[in-house]
């Protein structure tokens, strides 16, 4: 058995708490080249959060855990670029 990998485009929604649109834009720039961690570990630059908007613990910048996989043409391109990551049979030997 082998493990294959493909990089797929995913669209996510970010939520930003701010007093003004300018402050929100500044905070939004922290998303550039940031790291997201769907498991919610501390090393992520931007946390996923399913918290309600009125929750006082909602982070200043967070990403909704609900996402959309990119359009069919980009998915097909990703499928064509699929590559082998690991051969599990080699490890069992």
QUIQUI-V375932 format. One record per pair of residues at least 24 apart in sequence whose ideal C-beta (glycine too) atoms are under 8 Angstrom apart, sorted by sequence separation. I is the first residue (numbers start at 1). J is the second residue. D is the distance in Angstrom with one decimal. If there is no record, write none. Layout:
((I J D) (I J D))
//
This chain:
((12 36 7.4) (36 63 6.0) (38 65 7.2) (31 61 7.0) (30 61 6.0) (14 46 7.3) (27 60 6.1) (28 61 7.4) (15 49 7.4) (27 61 5.2) (15 53 7.4) (17 58 6.5) (17 59 7.7) (18 60 7.5) (15 58 7.4) (17 60 4.9) (16 60 6.8) (17 61 7.8) (16 61 5.3) (15 61 7.6) (14 61 6.5) (15 62 5.3) (14 62 7.0) (15 63 7.6) (14 63 5.2) (15 64 6.8) (13 63 7.0) (14 64 7.6) (12 63 5.0) (13 64 4.5) (12 64 6.3) (13 66 7.5) (13 67 7.9) (12 67 4.6) (11 67 6.3) (12 68 7.9) (10 67 5.0) (11 68 4.6) (10 68 7.1) (11 69 8.0) (10 69 5.9) (11 70 6.6) (9 69 7.3) (10 70 6.6) (8 69 5.9) (9 70 3.1) (8 70 6.4) (9 71 7.8) (9 74 4.9) (8 74 7.7) (9 75 7.6) (8 75 6.2) (9 78 7.3) (8 78 4.9) (7 78 5.9) (6 78 4.6) (6 79 6.2) (7 81 7.1) (6 81 6.3) (6 82 4.4) (5 82 7.0) (6 83 7.6) (4 82 5.2) (5 83 6.1) (4 83 6.7) (5 84 7.8) (4 84 5.6) (5 85 4.3) (3 84 7.3) (4 85 6.4) (2 84 5.6) (3 85 4.7) (2 85 8.0) (3 86 4.4) (2 86 6.9) (3 87 7.9) (2 87 5.1) (3 88 6.6) (2 88 6.5) (1 88 4.6) (2 89 7.4) (1 89 6.3))
//
